Amino acid sequence: MLQINTIRQAPDEVINRLKIKNFDASKLVNEIIMLDESRREIQTKLDDTLAEANKIAKSVGQLYQSGKADEAGKMKEMSASLKEVSKDLSTELEKIVTLMNDALVLLPNLPHESVPAGKAETDNEIVASEGEFPVLPADAVPHWDLIKKYNIIDFELGNKVTGAGFPFYRGKGARLQRALINFFLDQAIAAGYEEYQPPLLVNEASAYGTGQLPDKDGQMYFAPVDKLYLIPTAEVPITNIYRDEILKESEMPVRNVAYSNCFRREAGSWGAHVRGLNRLHQFDKIEIVQIRTPEESYTALEEMREYVASLLRKLNLPFRILRLCGGDLSFTSALTYDFEVFSSAQERWLEVSSVSNFESYQANRMKLRYKNKEGKTNLAHTLNGSALALPRIVAALLENNQTPEGIKIPEILIPYTGFDIIS
């Protein structure tokens, strides 16, 4: 959530910067400023009324001590009347604050100055590209055929037990999945991240804190009896560890990593781009989260970007890094790098990670602050990234490593899988 002072001090700049996200904020910004003016006016009246009531209340005792009971009684009535006025003003102020917050959460985060203009993913900027495309056998096939051939992932069984988008992993497919999870966690721990195993359900306050609500309400699975949401990513519970907290600067930077199942209702469109493992309702992902000071957050973003790139190098997957344009940038992000691996059998790029800086947007919603060395309290900056999301990594590994003898396992994963080929 944007800070009200940012909007008040530079409303035109806010409106112009949000145009990069193709978001027309003019009406909403004007509404927020008007509500804030009302809030300030009511707050001033309330403060003055309470001050006057307190002043009169103090004089009542003095009048009684001076034997002026009648005058004291009149002053007491005035004090009671002022308290009723202050009660009404408090109610009015609460309504205005609620309306203002409801309007504020509808404003996206401001894009970083380096975010390119654009309307869709075709306008994203390629900032790096690494690796060589593998030369596949003439009879190479996409992963949805490979998983059937080697009987390692079962979509039909998943459809029977649950529904579309909930596959079963079996045999060497399950072991490959577990190997990747352990490999990614070990790599993160070695890089200085502390491991957490988070809950898979969160409350409304947590979903609101990281910006899933109200923006992505329709994309989340909801358990109405308990009013809990299945997490779309471990970002939600891990970042919310620090909701309503004030960290010491000496406790920063915070670096956490978590493996979790992820649940998203957004899957379901048709076509090759969402076939097989390309898009699922339930999938596994390792998430890295950092909490930094504003001065360090963009250095941290580049650090996270390089870390994700190092994982793809170790898996020997060709990849490219894109800086997302305004039209493809998420509601809450200020700057995002997407990582895509090349699937040689599908002959297309598959997104496997997003690494983002949210600046103070999530922190303001969560009231996540830190106290600097001078004792001043400031909003922290939050960052997160996929390191990595498994389905498309598995798809690319299966397709890019297929041979006439079977699917070769990358050397770095063999100690984790216990086998070197799927045949």
PEZITA-V732450 format. One record per residue. RES is the residue in three letters. D_FIRST is the distance of its C-alpha to the first C-alpha in Angstrom with 1 decimal. Layout:
# PEZITA-V732450
{{RES | D_FIRST} {RES | D_FIRST}}
This chain:
# PEZITA-V732450
{{MET | 0.0} {LEU | 3.8} {GLN | 6.5} {ILE | 9.0} {ASN | 11.7} {THR | 10.8} {ILE | 11.0} {ARG | 14.1} {GLN | 15.8} {ALA | 15.7} {PRO | 14.9} {ASP | 17.5} {GLU | 16.2} {VAL | 12.7} {ILE | 14.8} {ASN | 17.2} {ARG | 15.0} {LEU | 13.3} {LYS | 17.0} {ILE | 17.4} {LYS | 15.4} {ASN | 17.7} {PHE | 15.1} {ASP | 16.4} {ALA | 13.8} {SER | 16.5} {LYS | 17.0} {LEU | 13.4} {VAL | 12.9} {ASN | 16.2} {GLU | 15.5} {ILE | 12.5} {ILE | 14.8} {MET | 17.7} {LEU | 16.0} {ASP | 15.1} {GLU | 18.7} {SER | 20.0} {ARG | 18.0} {ARG | 19.5} {GLU | 22.9} {ILE | 23.0} {GLN | 21.9} {THR | 24.8} {LYS | 27.2} {LEU | 26.3} {ASP | 26.8} {ASP | 30.0} {THR | 31.3} {LEU | 30.8} {ALA | 32.4} {GLU | 35.3} {ALA | 35.7} {ASN | 35.8} {LYS | 38.3} {ILE | 40.6} {ALA | 40.4} {LYS | 41.7} {SER | 44.5} {VAL | 45.7} {GLY | 47.0} {GLN | 48.8} {LEU | 50.4} {TYR | 51.7} {GLN | 53.1} {SER | 54.9} {GLY | 56.5} {LYS | 54.6} {ALA | 53.6} {ASP | 53.5} {GLU | 51.2} {ALA | 49.0} {GLY | 48.8} {LYS | 47.6} {MET | 45.0} {LYS | 43.9} {GLU | 43.5} {MET | 41.4} {SER | 39.1} {ALA | 38.8} {SER | 38.1} {LEU | 35.3} {LYS | 33.7} {GLU | 33.7} {VAL | 32.1} {SER | 29.4} {LYS | 28.9} {ASP | 28.4} {LEU | 26.0} {SER | 23.9} {THR | 23.8} {GLU | 22.9} {LEU | 20.1} {GLU | 18.6} {LYS | 18.8} {ILE | 17.1} {VAL | 14.2} {THR | 13.9} {LEU | 14.1} {MET | 11.5} {ASN | 8.9} {ASP | 10.4} {ALA | 10.0} {LEU | 6.4} {VAL | 5.6} {LEU | 8.4} {LEU | 7.2} {PRO | 7.4} {ASN | 6.8} {LEU | 9.7} {PRO | 12.9} {HIS | 15.1} {GLU | 18.2} {SER | 20.4} {VAL | 18.9} {PRO | 21.9} {ALA | 21.9} {GLY | 22.9} {LYS | 22.6} {ALA | 23.5} {GLU | 24.6} {THR | 27.8} {ASP | 26.1} {ASN | 24.7} {GLU | 26.3} {ILE | 28.7} {VAL | 28.5} {ALA | 31.0} {SER | 33.6} {GLU | 35.9} {GLY | 38.7} {GLU | 41.6} {PHE | 41.8} {PRO | 44.4} {VAL | 47.6} {LEU | 47.9} {PRO | 51.2} {ALA | 52.3} {ASP | 51.7} {ALA | 48.1} {VAL | 45.9} {PRO | 42.1} {HIS | 40.8} {TRP | 41.1} {ASP | 44.8} {LEU | 45.0} {ILE | 43.4} {LYS | 46.1} {LYS | 48.9} {TYR | 48.1} {ASN | 46.9} {ILE | 43.8} {ILE | 41.0} {ASP | 41.8} {PHE | 39.7} {GLU | 42.3} {LEU | 42.4} {GLY | 38.7} {ASN | 38.9} {LYS | 41.7} {VAL | 40.0} {THR | 36.4} {GLY | 35.8} {ALA | 35.0} {GLY | 32.5} {PHE | 33.6} {PRO | 36.4} {PHE | 38.8} {TYR | 39.3} {ARG | 42.9} {GLY | 45.5} {LYS | 44.6} {GLY | 41.5} {ALA | 40.2} {ARG | 41.4} {LEU | 39.8} {GLN | 36.4} {ARG | 36.9} {ALA | 38.2} {LEU | 35.1} {ILE | 32.8} {ASN | 35.0} {PHE | 35.2} {PHE | 31.5} {LEU | 31.0} {ASP | 33.9} {GLN | 32.7} {ALA | 29.3} {ILE | 31.0} {ALA | 33.4} {ALA | 30.5} {GLY | 29.3} {TYR | 26.7} {GLU | 27.2} {GLU | 27.8} {TYR | 26.2} {GLN | 27.3} {PRO | 24.4} {PRO | 24.6} {LEU | 24.4} {LEU | 22.8} {VAL | 19.6} {ASN | 18.5} {GLU | 15.9} {ALA | 13.8} {SER | 13.9} {ALA | 13.2} {TYR | 10.1} {GLY | 9.1} {THR | 9.5} {GLY | 8.2} {GLN | 11.8} {LEU | 11.4} {PRO | 11.6} {ASP | 11.7} {LYS | 14.7} {ASP | 16.3} {GLY | 19.6} {GLN | 19.9} {MET | 20.0} {TYR | 23.1} {PHE | 23.0} {ALA | 25.7} {PRO | 25.8} {VAL | 28.4} {ASP | 26.3} {LYS | 22.9} {LEU | 22.0} {TYR | 20.6} {LEU | 22.4} {ILE | 20.3} {PRO | 19.7} {THR | 19.6} {ALA | 20.2} {GLU | 16.8} {VAL | 15.5} {PRO | 18.1} {ILE | 18.5} {THR | 15.0} {ASN | 14.8} {ILE | 18.0} {TYR | 16.1} {ARG | 13.8} {ASP | 14.6} {GLU | 16.8} {ILE | 17.8} {LEU | 19.6} {LYS | 22.5} {GLU | 22.4} {SER | 25.7} {GLU | 24.1} {MET | 22.2} {PRO | 21.9} {VAL | 21.1} {ARG | 22.5} {ASN | 22.7} {VAL | 24.3} {ALA | 24.8} {TYR | 26.9} {SER | 26.1} {ASN | 27.0} {CYS | 24.2} {PHE | 24.2} {ARG | 23.0} {ARG | 24.3} {GLU | 23.7} {ALA | 27.1} {GLY | 30.0} {SER | 30.8} {TRP | 34.2} {GLY | 35.8} {ALA | 36.6} {HIS | 33.1} {VAL | 32.1} {ARG | 35.5} {GLY | 36.3} {LEU | 33.8} {ASN | 31.7} {ARG | 29.3} {LEU | 29.4} {HIS | 27.8} {GLN | 28.4} {PHE | 28.5} {ASP | 28.5} {LYS | 26.1} {ILE | 25.8} {GLU | 22.3} {ILE | 21.7} {VAL | 18.6} {GLN | 18.3} {ILE | 16.5} {ARG | 17.4} {THR | 17.3} {PRO | 15.7} {GLU | 19.3} {GLU | 20.2} {SER | 17.4} {TYR | 19.0} {THR | 22.4} {ALA | 21.2} {LEU | 20.0} {GLU | 23.5} {GLU | 25.0} {MET | 23.4} {ARG | 24.5} {GLU | 28.0} {TYR | 28.0} {VAL | 27.4} {ALA | 30.0} {SER | 32.4} {LEU | 32.3} {LEU | 33.2} {ARG | 36.0} {LYS | 37.4} {LEU | 37.5} {ASN | 39.2} {LEU | 36.9} {PRO | 36.5} {PHE | 32.9} {ARG | 30.9} {ILE | 27.4} {LEU | 25.3} {ARG | 22.4} {LEU | 20.4} {CYS | 20.4} {GLY | 17.5} {GLY | 18.8} {ASP | 18.9} {LEU | 15.6} {SER | 13.3} {PHE | 10.1} {THR | 8.1} {SER | 10.8} {ALA | 11.7} {LEU | 15.3} {THR | 17.3} {TYR | 21.0} {ASP | 22.8} {PHE | 26.2} {GLU | 29.0} {VAL | 32.4} {PHE | 35.4} {SER | 37.3} {SER | 40.8} {ALA | 42.2} {GLN | 39.5} {GLU | 39.5} {ARG | 35.8} {TRP | 32.7} {LEU | 30.6} {GLU | 27.0} {VAL | 27.0} {SER | 23.9} {SER | 20.4} {VAL | 19.3} {SER | 15.7} {ASN | 13.8} {PHE | 10.0} {GLU | 10.3} {SER | 7.9} {TYR | 4.7} {GLN | 6.3} {ALA | 8.1} {ASN | 5.8} {ARG | 5.5} {MET | 9.1} {LYS | 10.3} {LEU | 12.0} {ARG | 14.0} {TYR | 17.3} {LYS | 20.2} {ASN | 22.0} {LYS | 25.8} {GLU | 25.9} {GLY | 24.2} {LYS | 21.0} {THR | 17.8} {ASN | 14.8} {LEU | 11.6} {ALA | 12.9} {HIS | 12.2} {THR | 12.5} {LEU | 14.8} {ASN | 16.9} {GLY | 19.7} {SER | 22.5} {ALA | 25.7} {LEU | 27.0} {ALA | 26.8} {LEU | 30.4} {PRO | 31.5} {ARG | 31.6} {ILE | 32.8} {VAL | 35.6} {ALA | 36.3} {ALA | 36.7} {LEU | 38.8} {LEU | 41.1} {GLU | 41.6} {ASN | 41.9} {ASN | 44.3} {GLN | 46.6} {THR | 50.3} {PRO | 53.6} {GLU | 53.9} {GLY | 50.4} {ILE | 46.8} {LYS | 46.8} {ILE | 44.3} {PRO | 42.7} {GLU | 44.6} {ILE | 41.7} {LEU | 41.1} {ILE | 44.7} {PRO | 44.7} {TYR | 41.9} {THR | 43.4} {GLY | 47.0} {PHE | 48.2} {ASP | 48.3} {ILE | 48.7} {ILE | 47.9} {SER | 51.2}}
